Amino acid sequence: MSALKIALTKGRTEQQVIPLLEASGVDCTAIRHKERRLIFNDLPDIHFILVKGPDVLTYLNRGAVDIGIVGSDILSEQNNQQYDMLDLGVGKCQFVLASTPEFDPNQIKRKIIATKYPNITQRYFQKIGEDVEIIKIEGSVELAPLVGLADAIVDIVETGTTLRENNLQVYARLQKVSTQLVVNQLALKQHQTAIATLIQRLSTAKQ
Ligand code: PRP
């Protein structure tokens, strides 16, 4: 039987998921000492690749990996409806609408909202029946209302430090976020036992 191939989101997710994988009996020594390495095929039964979050579903869709480990923020932004999931219970954070203390959420003028997540933002404002202009930003979104690029932002808050240090406040709380394990349906058939065992171990480890 070939090894299970897993795309793990590098960075914060990787750091939070490694202890969970180790508690499930997966040896992560090589990833812990990775330096610039991106592919880990030292173990006989599980291979890892480290990818950016928005790319996880691309690898999964194309069958390059069997499993993806990625935040629900990205799955929701990419309208994932295809894959079964296990909530790993880490990477917990929340989407918020935030801006400077001067921001008036009831302003008459059409608002400009900066975000890394245009689809989630669009869906939120559609739900509350408000038409806004959305500007897609790739990072450090908090800057946008500070320099007059946007009236407010929709972004993820984890500890709240970034908002606090930039003197921004929360005006609305949107959906919650956590790290998910997603499985390619074809892989589920091919590696049924191995995937069920991994999910079982991760479920026990996260408690
Ligand atoms: C995320 C998010 C916020 C920050 C929130 O950004 O977009 O900026 O983390 O975390 P906090 O509440 O713990 O301060 P990330 O670190 O991924 O960097 P980026 O803004 O460059 O995308």
Boltz pocket constraint, residues with backbone or C-beta under 6 A from the ligand:
constraints:
  - pocket:
      binder: B
      contacts: [[A, 138], [A, 139], [A, 140], [A, 141], [A, 142], [A, 155], [A, 156], [A, 157], [A, 158], [A, 159], [A, 160], [A, 161], [A, 162], [A, 163]]
      max_distance: 6.0
